[in-house]
Amino acid sequence: MTGAREISGQIEYYARAMKAPRIRESAARLADQAREAGWSHEEYLAAVLSREVAAREASGAETRARAAGFPARKSLEDFNFDHQPGLKRETIAHLATGTFLAEAANVVFLGPPGTGKTHLATALGLRATQLGHRVLFATATGWVTRLQGAHQAGRLSSELIRLRRYGLIIVDEVGYIPFEQDAANLFFQLVSSRYEHASLILTSNLSFARWGDVFGDQVVASAMIDRIVHHAEVLTLKGSSYRLRNHQIESLPSTRPENTAE
């Protein structure tokens, strides 16, 4: 009869061969627990494998989160909903399930600076990495710079195809800096290439009615907005800047009442 030490050695060998270190680490401990609790062989095997799968999923999520380029790690649990009483928690909770990603739908956060747009966009992006999706984060100007580089290198089409393999792209700060005509056309191509194929999350301090000023062309802006909002959850955040809550400043120069979805 095979001894316990020999069996442990075999498990360690098999775990190394499969590159599954958590099996090696948990097998003996769970074996003692299984004997004490009277688990079946199937229950013990499922418990051991579940430890390996959970560890791999956590490792993959961390790798995806690092590759996403988030400016900081933000979670939905850290978001202060009391500062945004008009924002429905159940809406954000539903978005956190990732259903919109499976539907290639978009999310748009509109509102004045400091109201939590980037926090929510980042938190949903981080959640997407935990659900197994590849994510990329950049500001609107960052995306344009990236596309300009690809265009100049003669590989814009291949870059747009490559980006479409990402389940979610986050575009932060649309509207803070106006675009030249060429830049606006590149941004339109990014939006168009993802339409009904993969998801976008966008944040902007401007209402849709003012996007024509940003992109320098009302026709391009209208076509872009049409593609973005066709399958989208558009959420408008209101109020003063959360960052200035402890300062004697009531509003910022860029904060205007018309900064809502229109």
For each residue, the residues with C-beta under 8 A, 3 or more apart:
1:
2: 6 7
3: 6 7
4: 7 8
5: 8 9
6: 2 3 9 10
7: 2 3 4 10 11
8: 4 5 11 12 27 28
9: 5 6 12 13
10: 6 7 13 14
11: 7 8 14 15 23 24 27 28
12: 8 9 15 16 24
13: 9 10 16 17
14: 10 11 17 18 23
15: 11 12 18 20 21 23 24 27
16: 12 13 19 21 24
17: 13 14
18: 14 15 23
19: 16
20: 15 23 24 52
21: 15 16 24 25
22: 25 26 51 52 54 55 56
23: 11 14 15 18 20 26 27 48 49 51 52
24: 11 12 15 16 20 21 27
25: 21 22 29 51
26: 22 23 29 30 47 48 51 52
27: 8 11 15 23 24 30 31 48
28: 8 11 31 32
29: 25 26 32 33
30: 26 27 33 34 44 47 48 51
31: 27 28 34 35 44
32: 28 29 35 36
33: 29 30 36 37 39 47
34: 30 31 37 38 39 43 44 47
35: 31 32 38 39
36: 32 33
37: 33 34
38: 34 35
39: 33 34 35 43 44 47
40: 43 44
41: 44 45
42: 45 46
43: 34 39 40 46 47
44: 30 31 34 39 40 41 47 48
45: 41 42 48 49
46: 42 43 49 50
47: 26 30 33 34 39 43 44 50 51
48: 23 26 27 30 44 45 51 52
49: 23 45 46 52 53
50: 46 47 53 54
51: 22 23 25 26 30 47 48 54 55
52: 20 22 23 26 48 49 55 56
53: 49 50 56 57
54: 22 50 51 57 58
55: 22 51 52 58 59
56: 22 52 53 59 60
57: 53 54 60 61 132
58: 54 55 61 62
59: 55 56 62 63
60: 56 57 63 64 132
61: 57 58 64 65 129 130 132
62: 58 59 65 66
63: 59 60 66 67
64: 60 61 67 68 129 132 133 134 135
65: 61 62 68 70 73 126 129 130 135
66: 62 63
67: 63 64 134 136
68: 64 65 125 126 129 134 135 136 137
69: 136 137 138
70: 65 73 74 122 125 126 137
71: 118 122 137
72: 122
73: 65 70 122 126
74: 70 78 79 118 119 120 122 123 126
75: 78 79 123 126
76: 79 92 93 96 120 123 124 127
77:
78: 74 75 119 123
79: 74 75 76 92 116 119 120 123
80: 83 84 116 242
81: 84 85 87 89
82: 85
83: 80 115 116 239 242 245
84: 80 81 87 115 116 237 238 239
85: 81 82
86: 236 237 238
87: 81 84 91 92 235 237
88: 91 92
89: 81 92 93
90: 93 94
91: 87 88 94 95 233 235
92: 76 79 87 88 89 95 96 120 124
93: 76 89 90 96 97
94: 90 91 97 99
95: 91 92 99 100 107 124 233
96: 76 92 93 123 124 127
97: 93 94
98: 101 102 127 128 131 133
99: 94 95 102 103
100: 95 103 105 106 107 199 233
101: 98 104 105 128 131 133 167 168 199
102: 98 99
103: 99 100 231
104: 101 194 196 197 198 199 231
105: 100 101 199 231 232 233
106: 100 199 200 201 202 228 229 231 232 233
107: 95 100 121 124 199 200 201 202 232 233 234 235
108: 201 202 203 204 228 229 232 233 234 235 261
109: 116 117 120 121 201 202 203 204 235 237
110: 117 203 204 205 206 207 208 234 235 236 237 259 260 261
111: 115 116 117 205 236 237 238 259 260
112: 115 205 237 238 239 240 241 251 252 254 255 256 259
113: 205 241 252 254 255
114: 240 241 242 243 244 252
115: 83 84 111 112 237 238 239 240 241 242
116: 79 80 83 84 109 111 119 120 237 242
117: 109 110 111 120 121 172 203 204 205 237
118: 71 74 121 122 172 173 203
119: 74 78 79 116 122 123
120: 74 76 79 92 109 116 117 123 124 235
121: 107 109 117 118 124 125 137 170 172 201 202 203
122: 70 71 72 73 74 118 119 125 126 137 170
123: 74 75 76 78 79 96 119 120 126 127
124: 76 92 95 96 107 120 121 127 128 201
125: 68 70 121 122 128 129 135 137 168 170 201
126: 65 68 70 73 74 75 122 123 129 130 135
127: 76 96 98 123 124 130 131
128: 98 101 124 125 131 133 135 167 168
129: 61 64 65 68 125 126 132 133 134 135
130: 61 65 126 127
131: 98 101 127 128
132: 57 60 61 64 129
133: 64 98 101 128 129 166 167 168
134: 64 67 68 129 165 166 167 168
135: 64 65 68 125 126 128 129 166 167 168 169 170
136: 67 68 69 163 166 168 169 170
137: 68 69 70 71 121 122 125 169 170 172
138: 69 142 143 146 170 171 172
139: 142 143 171 172 173 176
140: 143 144 171 172 173 174 175 176 177 179 187
141: 144 145 173 176 177
142: 138 139 145 146
143: 138 139 140 146 147 169 171 187 190
144: 140 141 147 148 179 183 186 187
145: 141 142 148 149
146: 138 142 143 149 150 159
147: 143 144 150 151 156 159 160 186 187 189 190
148: 144 145 151 152 182 183 186
149: 145 146 152 153
150: 146 147 153 155 156 158 159 160
151: 147 148 154 156 186
152: 148 149
153: 149 150
154: 151
155: 150 158 159
156: 147 150 151 159 160 186 189
157: 160 161
158: 150 155 161 162
159: 146 147 150 155 156 162 163
160: 147 150 156 157 163 164 189 190 193
161: 157 158 164 165 193
162: 158 159 165
163: 136 159 160 166 169 190 193 194
164: 160 161 193 194 197 198
165: 134 161 162 198
166: 133 134 135 136 163 169 198
167: 101 128 133 134 135 198 199
168: 101 125 128 133 134 135 136 198 199 200 201
169: 135 136 137 143 163 166 190 194 198 199 200 201
170: 121 122 125 135 136 137 138 200 201 202
171: 138 139 140 143 174 200 201 202 203
172: 117 118 121 137 138 139 140 202 203
173: 118 139 140 141 176 177 203 204 205
174: 140 171 202 203 204 206 211 214
175: 140 204 205 206 210 211 214
176: 139 140 141 173 205
177: 140 141 173
178: 213 214 215 216
179: 140 144 183 184 187 214 215 216
180: 183 184 216
181: 184 185 216 217
182: 148 185 186
183: 144 148 179 180 186 187
184: 179 180 181 187 188 214 215 216 217 220 221
185: 181 182 188 189 220
186: 144 147 148 151 156 182 183 189 190
187: 140 143 144 147 179 183 184 190 191 215 224
188: 184 185 191 192 215 220 223 224
189: 147 156 160 185 186 192 193
190: 143 147 160 163 169 186 187 193 194
191: 187 188 194 195 200 224 227 228
192: 188 189 195 224 227
193: 160 161 163 164 189 190 197
194: 104 163 164 169 190 191 197 198 199 200
195: 191 192 227 230
196: 104 230 231
197: 104 164 193 194
198: 104 164 165 166 167 168 169 194
199: 100 101 104 105 106 107 167 168 169 194
200: 106 107 168 169 170 171 191 194 228
201: 106 107 108 109 121 124 125 168 169 170 171
202: 106 107 108 109 121 170 171 172 174 228
203: 108 109 110 117 118 121 171 172 173 174
204: 108 109 110 117 173 174 175 211
205: 110 111 112 113 117 173 175 176 254 259
206: 110 174 175 210 211 213 214 259
207: 110 210 211 258 259 260 261 262
208: 110 211 225 229 261 262
209: 212 258 262
210: 175 206 207 213 214 258
211: 174 175 204 206 207 208 214 215 221 224 225
212: 209 215 216 217 218 221 222
213: 178 206 210 216
214: 174 175 178 179 184 206 210 211 221
215: 178 179 184 187 188 211 212 220 221 224
216: 178 179 180 181 184 212 213 220
217: 181 184 212 220 221
218: 212 221 222
219: 222 223
220: 184 185 188 215 216 217 223 224
221: 184 211 212 214 215 217 218 224 225
222: 212 218 219 225 226
223: 188 219 220 226 227
224: 187 188 191 192 211 215 220 221 227 228
225: 208 211 221 222 228 229
226: 222 223 229 230
227: 191 192 195 223 224 230
228: 106 108 191 200 202 224 225 232
229: 106 108 208 225 226 232 234
230: 195 196 226 227
231: 103 104 105 106 196
232: 105 106 107 108 228 229
233: 91 95 100 105 106 107 108
234: 107 108 110 229 261
235: 87 91 107 108 109 110 120
236: 86 110 111 260 261
237: 84 86 87 109 110 111 112 115 116 117
238: 84 86 111 112 115 260
239: 83 84 112 115
240: 112 114 115 244 245 250 251 255
241: 112 113 114 115 244 245 249 251 252 255
242: 80 83 114 115 116 245
243: 114
244: 114 240 241 247 249 252
245: 83 240 241 242
246:
247: 244
248:
249: 241 244 252
250: 240
251: 112 240 241 255
252: 112 113 114 241 244 249 255
253:
254: 112 113 205
255: 112 113 240 241 251 252 259
256: 112 259
257: 260
258: 207 209 210 262
259: 110 111 112 205 206 207 255 256
260: 110 111 207 236 238 257
261: 108 110 207 208 234 236
262: 207 208 209 258
